């Protein structure tokens, strides 16, 4: 495994549509393993292949909705497709490719994704709250969409820390 450089805002790769994965081979496995290491090192909750400069439909999301005493785990999604959404949530959203910036973004509360695993097997996974937000955010990356394009507004560091942004939602 190897750490990959995270591409930051301003790089055109972040605004390009990714191609579907068709070869479920050692090269794909290496990309996924490298992305896992990069995500862990960056202390993030999600990472899409274009964020490491690869225009393929590969996403990793950290599932944090786990029972007490259990560790969060990484969900690997190849060629993910959002097939169902329910509810709504508006809250702060950030991105490893836009360090230090958080914006108010509205996303579904619950999301179901159909994807393939690293070996090409299809599966479905459901995400709630932060996981649902991450699924949407990372799948958007695959279509060249940044969270800043969906933003209601940028939050100041003070608003983020104090939670005062919640008042405008009431």
Secondary structure as UniProt FT lines:
FT   TURN            9..10
FT   HELIX           12..15
FT   HELIX           26..42
FT   STRAND          46..48
FT   HELIX           49..52
FT   STRAND          58..63
FT   TURN            68..69
FT   STRAND          73..86
FT   STRAND          89..95
FT   TURN            96..97
FT   STRAND          98..107
FT   STRAND          110..116
FT   TURN            118..119
FT   STRAND          122..128
FT   HELIX           130..142
FT   TURN            143..144
FT   HELIX           147..149
FT   STRAND          153..154
FT   HELIX           157..162
FT   HELIX           164..169
//
